[in-house]
Each structure stands twice: as C-alpha cells, then as structure tokens.
C-alpha cells in the first residue's frame, strides 16, 4: 500500500499548508458519491463536502494540503492526494484506489491505544450494474477474539477457531439476486460471476470474487511463556464485504467473507512503549483559518486527461 495511504488510515498524516489558497476542481469518475476531507495539521479529518458520482466540484485548498475522500454511502476510504503549486485539478477514479488485499498492515498497538480496534474499511472496487444499481467491494482487518496475553512463566491453553469463506449475508439468495438483477433461482456461483464482471468493468485490475459456504477449523495449543514480560499476541483476519447499492446509495444486500489465512502479530511488550507503534499526533486547539469549503459543482462527461483543464 502507498505509505501515505497507510499513514492516513492510521491517523498520523497531517497537512502542512504553505499558502497559495485557491479554488481547485475535483472530478469524480467513480460510480459512488465521494465525501472529501481535509487532513488538518494534527491528522484530524475535517469534512469539506460531497462530490456526487459523475460531477466536478470546486473547493478552496492550499499548497501543502492533504485531501482524502471516502465513499459517502459506507464511509470506506478511497484515496488521497497532496496539493502542490503544480496541481491544476484532481481527477479521482479507479486510478486512486488500492488493489484487493493491498490495504496495508493491521492496526498496531500504541502507548495510547494498547488494544487496537478494527481497521477502517477500504474501497477496493466499485462497479455499475445494468439495472443502475452499484456494486462495491470493501476490505478491512478484523481483530479476532482469539487474541491473547500471557504472563511470564504462565502456561495456558489457547483455542482458536479459523472461519473462512461466506460468514454473513444480508438475507437469502433471492434478496441478493434481486439486487443484482439476476434470476431468483441463481446460486452463489452465478452471482459471484456477475459481481466479478461488474467490478472488473470499472476497475484498473481484474476482480475475481468467490462466494462459497462457510468453513470452520478448530485448533488448540498449550503455550508456556519464557519471556520476562507479559506478552500480547493479536490475531487478525482480512474481511471482504460485497454490497449492492441502489442508485441513491441505499444498501440493498451485502455478503461478508472472511479470508484465509489469518494473521498473528506479536508478541508485544505492552509495558515498553518503544516496542509499540507510533501514536497519533497531539490534537491542537481549534484556531482561525480559511476553511476548505465548496465553491461550485456541475455534472461532467469523462474526457481525455489533456482536456480536463
């Protein structure tokens, strides 16, 4: 993953405005509405406004700003850009999205947040169906309950459950097939083909989505700690969410897949902050400043890059 994307997801990326405030046009060539955020100097997100799918919107920005955008309908991270004096406009489409499974490392424990939460969702693909509904594919790291700590000299039995493939669905196959515009008798196989085709048509890379029944494996281990400090081990699973949205952004159906293998990270020494991840920047008190606000919006037809000036 792009290091700047990783920092933005971790909340450690902040703008360093150097002047040159001006109105800049942002083009949205994605099939979903985008919510823009200004990343403040301390890494906080400040909402700027929405760029609807197929629209171009002008916002006030300055050189040194970092601007990120997320899916308005689900909140998943899409991408970001750095504003410089040579930035004539920002055109975001699938070129700014990360590839499936390339969403960076799982969250790291820090001195402030010892037990990290699940990672933010990342939009890795979006497509348009023949019935005008939209398909999106999101991924995130889920911290599993099999994560554990073990004290010096302690012996404990650690039981783990590895669950892969389809874990949850919004409803029956009828609900999902109806939202896709497929036959009510279609099974998961034909549906995965339809979803893959929709996402591949709108992505810079081929998207292959496999939907199959849930598989669960049970493993039990006896561990004895020989370390001189309490160890923490975190277990993560990459989650794959497929959703179908109506033209106005309402989620009609969704399927949640748990991908294998799971990932173990650690052991961490929670008593030694130097062994933990970087903490977020210290939050600053609000100060007067020129707001990054919306200027104007208009629909557009995608054109060659040389014509978008």
Secondary structure, 3 states (H helix, E strand, C coil): CCHHHHHHHHCCCCCCCCCCCEEEEEEECCCCCEEEEEECCCCCEEEEEEECCCEEEEEEECCCCEEEEEECCCCCEEEEEECCCCCCCEEECHHHCCCCCCCCCCCCCCCCCCCCCCCCCEEEEEEECCCCCEEEEEEEEEECCCCEEECCCCEEEEEEEEEEEEEEECCCHHHHHHHHCCCCCCCHHHHHHHHHHHHHHCCCCCCCCCCCCCEEEEEEEEEECCCCCCEEEEEEEEEEEEEEECCCCCEEEEEEEECCCCEEEEEEECCCHHHCCCCCCCCCCCCCCCCCCEEEEEECCCCCHHHCC
